[in-house]
Amino acid sequence: WTFRQTSPRDPAMMAVSGLAAILWNVVVAQPGEALGVNHAPLQGQSEWICPSPVPPPPPTPPSPFPFADFTPMSHGTFCCDQSPCVNGHSSFLYQGADVSPAACAAKCLNGYNPDVCRFITTAGGGATSYCMNAQYCNSTDTFHGSNVTTWQRKTSPRPPPPPPPPTPSTAPLPSFSVIVPAEKRALIVNVSQPVYSGDAGAGMHGAGIPSDDHITWATQNMPWFECSDPDIETAWYFRMYSYHNHINQTTDDGYIVTEFYPHVPWASTHNTIPCAAGHHIHEGRWIRDPTVMRDYLRFWFFGGGSPEYYTFWVATSAWANFQIAGNCSLLSELYPSLVANYWDKMYTPNFSEEYGCYWHQADREGEENSVGGDGCRPVSNSVMYSEAAALQNIATAIGNSTAAAEWGEQAAFWQQVVLGKLWSDDLDFFVTLTVPKPSSGQSIVNTRFNYSTSAEPSKPKGPTGTKVQETDPSGPGSQCPTKGMPQWPVGKQVTVREIMGLSSPWYFGVPPRNASFAKFVPAWSQLVDPQGFAAVWGPRTTELRAPCYNFTQFIPADKRHECNWNGPSWPFETAKVISGMASILIDYPAQDTVTKQGWMAQLLTYARQHTRGKVINGSAPWIGETMHPDTGEWLARLLMYGSGSALRDRGIWYNHSTFLDLILSGLFGFRAMGPTSFSLDPLGVGLDYFAVDNLRYHGKNLAIRWDASGKKYGVAGFAVLQDGSVVASAPQLQKLNVTLH
């Protein structure tokens, strides 16, 4: 609570962050361009305003206090006793003028998180008062001398209301006008065959949705794609099939999406994990049936989800889904929970008051064994910017202009954190600022080198002849000074480049979209530098020149782990890199460091990871956890087979990245502008033809095609079709602004 009062949420701090934004604009930004509203800007703002905003339910009239449900505890000073609070911290209920105990009690009983509200504390009595789910204790904080009273609930909190029953599929009838589905049948059957043989005890024989069932579902639910490059096209249909295998319809929570196909012991309800849920939603927003993503988004707040367990860009993803599928009522329903998640589960536990940035454990970003280690990392701080910007957009769309302005201040604050504290002028790169964990910071109990929160099952002996390739004993990691986890001076930037410092700020749109962005573009030269991230099979997670590159291969064998972010290539991050590159080329002013040809080269390499990668006890196409950037072997699987891990087959159809979204938002350059308009700024240079069909956008059926010669589709050029009729076209592959009827 103290952090929150001295944080950017505090009016005084918000004023400071607003002044910083003004100074930045005066000194750096071009006229007419503001800081803090650059991510997913509201192009054609009036089009994104929900035509009939769903009003919030009327507040429960306060009853005479004391409520029968509560008993007074004490009056005076207080601190937040963590033990009875949800997820290790208190829940901020609301603030307002002269918040009464009765109103606070009503909020606890009927409002935010009623299933966990056990104590209420009112503080204030002046122009602004506060209502918290926090327990009184007679010690540390006088709360600025405010009038503080706490009550304890007599009875157990009521159980949460059950979610609405799953809605039957509402997918519209398929609509094809360019691609012939029957011509893709053989390819789909091929990519949906069993992709590994399994072994005794794996329990995975016969896994996967049958081809015919998948084709029926995909015809009704998915956009279909084709292009002149067979690796890209094969990867599309393989990822469409693998994603389908991760969609589960539950009895209680409707549709959910999993990361691992088999159950893993550290997963939560329905085998869900929030680490890659942002990727799931960006990929799934193109599903024609909007029910799937509607249920999945609701699950994280109204079902059994635990969104705080990993860094999860949930508001960003909810806004991205809305831009494609619409659904104003879902935005309005989610908004209070998204706000609470931002403050109570993201900001409050992890904000470092001393250093003014967001601390996080690398493991909780899904990036265990990171060379840069824990601290104020580019990933989480960029996510905080993106979440604030998305909440600004959502608040605007549902008609809450006051909140939108406040979220703009939040976005400005986090943008300054990333650009001002995490940019290294020495390295021309975004890096981690090493700071100690705040007293309330979230971290796992287990050591970094054995990160599972549950004991792994016993490890049987691996298949005969399995041998894990060891790193060259004289390789870069052997030079790591500590021969273990690198140590960095507190309060200083680390002196190593990691791929997450390239991908995250651009994926989440942190650099301002004006001339000042040019300062940060040189970082992209490291993507093609042989001593940087460049590799035959995909970008490394740490620059090759770093003394601690791949350091985990040189720690004691019993400490080694198959998941390492100090060298191997991770599709999770590669997808963000390719998305970030697309953003530079489409959303920012012209520059000459990142090119369309370079973007296509990264996409093609990524596609070939799927179609040509080497799989122990399996076959391509494949998507796994990590790939050896120099040999093309799916590395985590190789390591687990070498150690005989009982979870060695966990990575089948690993759902930890995007591919379909990269094609639609990058190769086609799709940018939503409003329910009846969008733009295309295609990056698919060098392809003779490409097309997408059966694409659903705000209830409208679309097809998009490019044919360089006219030999494929009978007409040369670039065209958009709505219900089979051309609505926009150009003779060359160029940007198109499209208005639908």
TIMIBA-100531 format. One record per residue (C-alpha): residue in three letters; x, y, z. Coordinates in steps of 0.1 Angstrom, whole numbers, padded with zeros to 4 digits, always signed. Example, Ala and Ser with C-alpha at 12.3 -4.5 7.8 and 13.67 -1.06 7.14 Angstrom:
! TIMIBA-100531
ala+0123-0045+0078;ser+0137-0011+0071;
END
This chain:
! TIMIBA-100531
trp+0000+0000+0000;thr+0029+0023+0008;phe+0043+0017-0027;arg+0010+0026-0042;gln+0008+0059-0024;thr+0043+0069-0037;ser+0039+0053-0071;pro+0026+0067-0104;arg-0009+0060-0092;asp-0005+0087-0066;pro-0017+0121-0080;ala+0016+0138-0072;met+0036+0111-0089;met+0012+0111-0119;ala+0017+0148-0122;val+0055+0142-0122;ser+0052+0115-0149;gly+0029+0138-0169;leu+0055+0166-0167;ala+0082+0142-0178;ala+0061+0133-0208;ile+0056+0170-0216;leu+0094+0177-0214;trp+0101+0146-0236;asn+0076+0159-0262;val+0091+0194-0261;val+0127+0182-0264;val+0124+0151-0286;ala+0090+0145-0301;gln+0078+0160-0333;pro+0049+0186-0331;gly+0015+0171-0326;glu+0028+0137-0314;ala+0022+0127-0278;leu+0041+0102-0256;gly+0023+0073-0239;val-0004+0067-0264;asn+0017+0052-0292;his+0009+0015-0286;ala-0020+0003-0307;pro-0031+0039-0313;leu-0068+0046-0317;gln-0067+0052-0355;gly-0101+0067-0363;gln-0110+0069-0327;ser-0147+0073-0332;glu-0148+0039-0349;trp-0135+0021-0318;ile-0161+0037-0295;cys-0186+0011-0286;pro-0219+0024-0301;ser-0239+0015-0270;pro-0215+0012-0240;val-0227-0013-0215;pro-0233+0007-0183;pro-0218-0007-0151;pro-0244-0022-0127;pro-0257+0003-0102;pro-0238+0002-0069;thr-0254-0017-0040;pro-0271+0009-0018;pro-0252+0010+0015;ser-0271-0005+0045;pro-0269+0008+0080;phe-0236-0001+0096;pro-0225-0022+0115;phe-0234-0050+0091;ala-0243-0082+0107;asp-0215-0098+0087;phe-0187-0077+0103;thr-0174-0070+0137;pro-0152-0040+0146;met-0115-0048+0153;ser-0097-0017+0161;his-0091+0020+0153;gly-0059+0039+0147;thr-0027+0030+0129;phe-0025-0001+0107;cys-0004-0021+0083;cys-0015-0047+0058;asp-0012-0082+0073;gln-0003-0103+0043;ser-0014-0137+0056;pro-0051-0134+0051;cys-0049-0115+0018;val-0054-0130-0017;asn-0022-0140-0035;gly+0000-0125-0009;his-0012-0089-0010;ser-0042-0068-0002;ser-0070-0060-0026;phe-0076-0023-0032;leu-0114-0020-0034;tyr-0119+0016-0044;gln-0114+0052-0034;gly-0137+0082-0034;ala-0149+0111-0014;asp-0157+0102+0022;val-0159+0064+0017;ser-0181+0052+0044;pro-0177+0019+0063;ala-0210+0008+0050;ala-0200+0014+0014;cys-0167-0004+0020;ala-0186-0034+0036;ala-0210-0035+0006;lys-0180-0036-0018;cys-0165-0065+0001;leu-0197-0084+0001;asn-0209-0078-0034;gly-0180-0063-0054;tyr-0144-0070-0061;asn-0133-0105-0052;pro-0161-0113-0027;asp-0148-0148-0024;val-0116-0137-0007;cys-0126-0105+0011;arg-0122-0112+0049;phe-0112-0078+0063;ile-0121-0043+0054;thr-0102-0011+0062;thr-0114+0024+0056;ala-0090+0052+0057;gly-0094+0089+0050;gly-0123+0111+0060;gly-0112+0139+0038;ala-0116+0148+0001;thr-0104+0113-0009;ser-0109+0082+0012;tyr-0098+0046+0006;cys-0114+0012+0010;met-0092-0019+0012;asn-0094-0056+0018;ala-0066-0054+0044;gln-0062-0065+0080;tyr-0056-0040+0108;cys-0025-0044+0129;asn-0013-0019+0155;ser+0022-0011+0143;thr+0040+0003+0114;asp+0021+0029+0094;thr+0000+0058+0104;phe-0013+0061+0069;his-0005+0098+0068;gly-0025+0104+0100;ser-0057+0094+0084;asn-0088+0082+0102;val-0084+0044+0099;thr-0109+0017+0111;thr-0109-0021+0104;trp-0136-0047+0106;gln-0134-0085+0104;arg-0159-0106+0086;lys-0178-0129+0108;thr-0187-0155+0082;ser-0168-0172+0054;pro-0168-0153+0022;arg-0195-0164-0002;pro-0183-0187-0030;pro-0179-0169-0064;pro-0208-0171-0087;pro-0204-0198-0113;pro-0195-0187-0148;pro-0223-0188-0175;pro-0225-0222-0191;pro-0205-0227-0223;thr-0222-0212-0253;pro-0226-0235-0283;ser-0204-0227-0312;thr-0215-0196-0331;ala-0190-0199-0359;pro-0205-0186-0392;leu-0207-0208-0422;pro-0174-0210-0441;ser-0168-0186-0469;phe-0141-0194-0495;ser-0136-0173-0527;val-0098-0178-0535;ile-0084-0210-0519;val-0099-0244-0527;pro-0100-0263-0494;ala-0099-0297-0512;glu-0065-0289-0526;lys-0051-0286-0491;arg-0064-0319-0478;ala-0033-0339-0485;leu-0011-0313-0468;ile-0033-0312-0437;val-0035-0349-0434;asn+0003-0351-0436;val+0009-0325-0409;ser-0017-0341-0386;gln-0002-0375-0386;pro+0014-0388-0354;val+0046-0369-0352;tyr+0066-0392-0329;ser+0066-0428-0319;gly+0065-0424-0281;asp+0080-0449-0257;ala+0069-0470-0228;gly+0052-0451-0201;ala+0048-0419-0221;gly+0011-0424-0223;met+0009-0405-0256;his+0002-0432-0282;gly-0026-0423-0306;ala-0026-0387-0294;gly-0041-0359-0316;ile-0073-0350-0332;pro-0081-0371-0363;ser-0074-0354-0396;asp-0110-0356-0408;asp-0123-0340-0376;his-0097-0313-0378;ile-0105-0305-0414;thr-0142-0301-0406;trp-0134-0279-0377;ala-0108-0258-0395;thr-0131-0253-0425;gln-0157-0237-0402;asn-0134-0219-0378;met-0101-0209-0393;pro-0087-0187-0420;trp-0068-0208-0447;phe-0036-0197-0463;glu-0014-0205-0492;cys+0018-0191-0507;ser+0046-0200-0531;asp+0070-0211-0503;pro+0063-0246-0492;asp+0079-0243-0458;ile+0058-0213-0448;glu+0026-0229-0460;thr+0034-0263-0443;ala+0042-0245-0411;trp+0008-0226-0413;tyr-0013-0258-0415;phe+0009-0276-0389;arg+0004-0247-0364;met-0033-0246-0372;tyr-0035-0283-0363;ser-0013-0281-0333;tyr-0033-0251-0319;his-0065-0270-0324;asn-0052-0298-0302;his-0047-0273-0273;ile-0083-0260-0274;asn-0103-0278-0247;gln-0140-0272-0239;thr-0145-0276-0202;thr-0177-0281-0182;asp-0172-0252-0158;asp-0152-0226-0177;gly-0160-0231-0214;tyr-0132-0230-0238;ile-0096-0228-0226;val-0062-0231-0243;thr-0032-0250-0229;glu+0005-0246-0233;phe+0015-0282-0229;tyr-0005-0310-0245;pro+0001-0336-0217;his-0004-0326-0181;val+0026-0310-0164;pro+0028-0308-0126;trp+0033-0270-0124;ala+0002-0261-0144;ser-0029-0248-0129;thr-0066-0254-0135;his-0073-0274-0167;asn-0036-0277-0173;thr-0034-0239-0180;ile-0003-0217-0176;pro-0004-0179-0182;cys+0032-0176-0195;ala+0023-0178-0232;ala-0014-0169-0228;gly-0007-0136-0246;his+0005-0156-0276;his-0025-0179-0274;ile-0049-0149-0276;his-0031-0132-0304;glu-0031-0164-0323;gly-0067-0173-0314;arg-0082-0139-0322;trp-0084-0151-0358;ile-0107-0180-0350;arg-0140-0174-0367;asp-0160-0185-0336;pro-0155-0156-0311;thr-0167-0178-0283;val-0133-0195-0279;met-0114-0164-0270;arg-0143-0150-0251;asp-0144-0180-0228;tyr-0106-0181-0225;leu-0103-0144-0215;arg-0131-0148-0190;phe-0115-0179-0175;trp-0085-0159-0162;phe-0107-0138-0140;phe-0140-0155-0135;gly-0129-0192-0137;gly-0099-0210-0123;gly-0071-0190-0139;ser-0041-0176-0121;pro-0030-0147-0143;glu-0003-0135-0119;tyr+0018-0167-0119;tyr+0038-0155-0149;thr+0042-0122-0168;phe+0010-0121-0189;trp+0000-0092-0212;val-0037-0098-0207;ala-0051-0063-0212;thr-0030-0060-0244;ser-0043-0093-0256;ala-0080-0085-0247;trp-0076-0053-0268;ala-0060-0071-0297;asn-0089-0097-0297;phe-0115-0069-0296;gln-0099-0052-0327;ile-0105-0084-0347;ala-0136-0099-0332;gly-0154-0070-0316;asn-0177-0077-0285;cys-0181-0045-0265;ser-0199-0063-0237;leu-0169-0085-0231;leu-0146-0054-0229;ser-0169-0038-0204;glu-0172-0070-0183;leu-0134-0076-0183;tyr-0124-0040-0176;pro-0127-0039-0138;ser-0108-0072-0135;leu-0081-0060-0159;val-0077-0028-0137;ala-0075-0049-0105;asn-0050-0073-0121;tyr-0028-0043-0132;trp-0027-0028-0097;asp-0030-0058-0073;lys-0013-0086-0091;met+0012-0069-0113;tyr+0021-0035-0100;thr+0018-0037-0062;pro+0039-0068-0056;asn+0068-0059-0079;phe+0073-0021-0081;ser+0106-0010-0067;glu+0100+0022-0049;glu+0137+0028-0045;tyr+0146+0024-0082;gly+0113+0034-0097;cys+0109+0004-0120;tyr+0092-0030-0121;trp+0113-0058-0106;his+0107-0093-0117;gln+0124-0127-0115;ala+0135-0139-0149;asp+0119-0173-0143;arg+0085-0157-0138;glu+0088-0141-0172;gly+0093-0177-0185;glu+0130-0170-0191;glu+0149-0191-0165;asn+0187-0191-0164;ser+0189-0157-0181;val+0224-0143-0182;gly+0211-0109-0171;gly+0193-0124-0142;asp+0165-0108-0121;gly+0159-0071-0118;cys+0141-0044-0137;arg+0140-0063-0170;pro+0129-0050-0204;val+0102-0076-0206;ser+0080-0068-0176;asn+0085-0030-0178;ser+0075-0031-0215;val+0045-0052-0206;met+0035-0026-0180;tyr+0036+0001-0206;ser+0016-0020-0230;glu-0010-0029-0204;ala-0015+0008-0195;ala-0018+0017-0231;ala-0043-0011-0237;leu-0064+0000-0207;gln-0064+0035-0221;asn-0078+0022-0254;ile-0103+0000-0236;ala-0115+0028-0213;thr-0119+0050-0243;ala-0139+0024-0262;ile-0163+0018-0234;gly-0168+0055-0228;asn-0148+0062-0197;ser-0127+0092-0208;thr-0116+0101-0173;ala-0100+0067-0167;ala-0085+0068-0202;ala-0067+0100-0194;glu-0053+0084-0162;trp-0041+0054-0181;gly-0024+0077-0206;glu-0004+0090-0176;gln+0005+0055-0166;ala+0016+0046-0201;ala+0038+0078-0202;phe+0054+0067-0169;trp+0063+0032-0180;gln+0075+0045-0214;gln+0100+0067-0195;val+0111+0038-0173;val+0120+0017-0203;leu+0136+0044-0224;gly+0153+0062-0196;lys+0164+0034-0172;leu+0168+0003-0193;trp+0185+0017-0225;ser+0222+0013-0225;asp+0240+0040-0245;asp+0272+0019-0242;leu+0256-0012-0258;asp+0229+0006-0279;phe+0205-0019-0264;phe+0177-0023-0238;val+0191-0043-0209;thr+0183-0053-0173;leu+0188-0029-0144;thr+0200-0050-0115;val+0179-0041-0084;pro+0171-0061-0053;lys+0137-0077-0050;pro+0111-0055-0033;ser+0098-0069+0000;ser+0066-0080-0016;gly+0082-0092-0049;gln+0069-0125-0063;ser+0094-0153-0067;ile+0095-0191-0067;val+0109-0210-0038;asn+0130-0235-0058;thr+0164-0227-0072;arg+0167-0213-0106;phe+0184-0244-0119;asn+0155-0266-0109;tyr+0126-0243-0113;ser+0096-0266-0113;thr+0072-0258-0085;ser+0063-0294-0081;ala+0085-0324-0078;glu+0092-0340-0112;pro+0082-0377-0115;ser+0110-0402-0113;lys+0133-0403-0143;pro+0135-0437-0161;lys+0165-0445-0181;gly+0165-0430-0216;pro+0164-0450-0248;thr+0195-0470-0257;gly+0220-0450-0276;thr+0206-0416-0266;lys+0234-0391-0259;val+0232-0354-0253;gln+0257-0333-0272;glu+0278-0314-0247;thr+0290-0279-0255;asp+0326-0274-0265;pro+0345-0272-0231;ser+0364-0242-0245;gly+0332-0225-0256;pro+0321-0190-0246;gly+0301-0202-0215;ser+0333-0217-0200;gln+0346-0181-0196;cys+0318-0170-0173;pro+0336-0155-0143;thr+0314-0172-0116;lys+0312-0206-0132;gly+0275-0204-0124;met+0248-0178-0123;pro+0264-0145-0133;gln+0265-0118-0107;trp+0258-0082-0115;pro+0264-0050-0094;val+0232-0038-0077;gly+0219-0005-0091;lys+0238-0009-0124;gln+0228-0020-0159;val+0240-0054-0169;thr+0266-0055-0197;val+0252-0082-0218;arg+0227-0081-0247;glu+0198-0106-0245;ile+0172-0111-0272;met+0144-0101-0249;gly+0158-0066-0248;leu+0154-0064-0286;ser+0120-0081-0289;ser+0099-0069-0260;pro+0102-0031-0263;trp+0093-0032-0300;tyr+0067-0060-0297;phe+0049-0039-0271;gly+0054-0007-0290;val+0074+0012-0263;pro+0096+0035-0285;pro+0076+0067-0295;arg+0063+0066-0330;asn+0080+0098-0341;ala+0115+0108-0351;ser+0130+0101-0317;phe+0125+0063-0322;ala+0157+0064-0345;lys+0179+0064-0314;phe+0168+0028-0305;val+0168+0013-0340;pro+0206+0004-0341;ala+0199-0024-0316;trp+0185-0044-0345;ser+0219-0047-0361;gln+0226-0074-0334;leu+0200-0097-0350;val+0222-0103-0380;asp+0256-0100-0363;pro+0274-0134-0362;gln+0288-0124-0328;gly+0254-0112-0317;phe+0222-0132-0321;ala+0225-0144-0357;ala+0225-0182-0362;val+0216-0207-0389;trp+0184-0220-0372;gly+0171-0189-0355;pro+0181-0161-0332;arg+0200-0169-0300;thr+0187-0157-0267;thr+0221-0143-0256;glu+0247-0127-0278;leu+0274-0152-0288;arg+0302-0128-0277;ala+0291-0128-0241;pro+0315-0146-0216;cys+0285-0163-0200;tyr+0268-0174-0233;asn+0254-0209-0226;phe+0268-0208-0191;thr+0244-0235-0178;gln+0264-0262-0196;phe+0293-0255-0173;ile+0276-0256-0140;pro+0274-0289-0120;ala+0255-0316-0138;asp+0230-0320-0110;lys+0221-0283-0113;arg+0216-0283-0151;his+0181-0278-0166;glu+0167-0283-0201;cys+0152-0248-0202;asn+0179-0222-0206;trp+0177-0186-0219;asn+0214-0180-0223;gly+0219-0193-0258;pro+0193-0217-0273;ser+0167-0203-0297;trp+0132-0201-0283;pro+0101-0198-0306;phe+0085-0179-0277;glu+0109-0150-0282;thr+0114-0155-0320;ala+0077-0148-0325;lys+0081-0115-0306;val+0112-0106-0326;ile+0094-0111-0359;ser+0063-0092-0346;gly+0086-0064-0334;met+0103-0062-0368;ala+0069-0060-0385;ser+0060-0032-0362;ile+0090-0011-0371;leu+0083-0016-0408;ile+0046-0009-0406;asp+0039+0014-0376;tyr+0070+0036-0375;pro+0087+0062-0398;ala+0110+0049-0425;gln+0145+0037-0415;asp+0171+0016-0432;thr+0183-0008-0405;val+0153-0032-0406;thr+0141-0042-0441;lys+0113-0062-0456;gln+0139-0086-0470;gly+0153-0091-0435;trp+0119-0097-0421;met+0111-0123-0447;ala+0145-0140-0440;gln+0136-0143-0403;leu+0101-0156-0411;leu+0115-0183-0435;thr+0141-0194-0409;tyr+0113-0197-0383;ala+0091-0217-0407;arg+0120-0241-0414;gln+0125-0247-0376;his+0090-0263-0379;thr+0095-0281-0412;arg+0132-0291-0411;gly+0143-0292-0375;lys+0158-0325-0361;val+0136-0343-0335;ile+0148-0372-0313;asn+0122-0399-0314;gly+0099-0378-0337;ser+0097-0362-0371;ala+0090-0328-0387;pro+0069-0308-0388;trp+0075-0301-0351;ile+0073-0272-0326;gly+0091-0276-0293;glu+0105-0256-0265;thr+0141-0247-0276;met+0162-0253-0306;his+0200-0255-0309;pro+0207-0224-0330;asp+0237-0240-0348;thr+0226-0276-0353;gly+0188-0274-0357;glu+0180-0300-0330;trp+0150-0295-0308;leu+0172-0291-0277;ala+0150-0293-0246;arg+0136-0326-0259;leu+0171-0339-0267;leu+0183-0330-0232;met+0153-0347-0215;tyr+0157-0378-0235;gly+0193-0379-0226;ser+0185-0376-0189;gly+0156-0401-0191;ser+0131-0375-0178;ala+0096-0388-0173;leu+0084-0356-0190;arg+0106-0360-0221;asp+0075-0360-0243;arg+0059-0330-0228;gly+0069-0307-0257;ile+0047-0323-0284;trp+0028-0295-0303;tyr+0043-0270-0277;asn+0019-0240-0277;his+0043-0213-0265;ser+0045-0189-0295;thr+0026-0176-0325;phe+0028-0183-0363;leu-0006-0176-0378;asp-0006-0142-0363;leu+0028-0134-0378;ile+0015-0143-0412;leu-0016-0121-0409;ser-0002-0092-0391;gly+0032-0093-0408;leu+0032-0109-0442;phe-0002-0094-0450;gly+0005-0064-0427;phe-0030-0064-0413;arg-0039-0035-0391;ala-0074-0031-0376;met-0087+0005-0379;gly-0123+0001-0370;pro-0152-0023-0373;thr-0156-0015-0410;ser-0120-0006-0419;phe-0085-0019-0418;ser-0052-0014-0436;leu-0027-0038-0453;asp+0010-0030-0455;pro+0024-0064-0467;leu+0059-0075-0460;gly+0057-0107-0482;val+0084-0095-0507;gly+0099-0122-0529;leu+0069-0145-0529;asp+0052-0152-0563;tyr+0018-0154-0547;phe+0001-0156-0513;ala-0035-0155-0501;val-0057-0159-0471;asp-0093-0170-0473;asn-0122-0177-0449;leu-0110-0147-0428;arg-0136-0132-0405;tyr-0133-0096-0394;his-0160-0081-0372;gly-0186-0105-0387;lys-0175-0099-0423;asn-0160-0126-0447;leu-0128-0116-0464;ala-0102-0130-0487;ile-0069-0113-0496;arg-0046-0124-0525;trp-0014-0114-0542;asp-0003-0127-0575;ala+0029-0113-0591;ser+0023-0127-0626;gly-0014-0135-0627;lys-0006-0172-0633;lys-0020-0184-0599;tyr-0053-0165-0596;gly-0058-0154-0631;val-0054-0117-0622;ala-0021-0100-0614;gly-0019-0077-0584;phe-0030-0072-0548;ala-0067-0074-0539;val-0091-0076-0510;leu-0124-0095-0515;gln-0155-0092-0493;asp-0180-0120-0499;gly-0163-0128-0531;ser-0163-0092-0546;val-0132-0070-0549;val-0134-0040-0525;ala-0098-0028-0528;ser-0069-0035-0552;ala-0036-0023-0564;pro-0013-0035-0593;gln+0017-0037-0570;leu+0023-0051-0535;gln+0017-0019-0516;lys-0002-0004-0487;leu-0040-0005-0490;asn-0066+0012-0468;val-0098-0008-0470;thr-0134+0002-0462;leu-0159-0026-0460;his-0196-0024-0467;
END
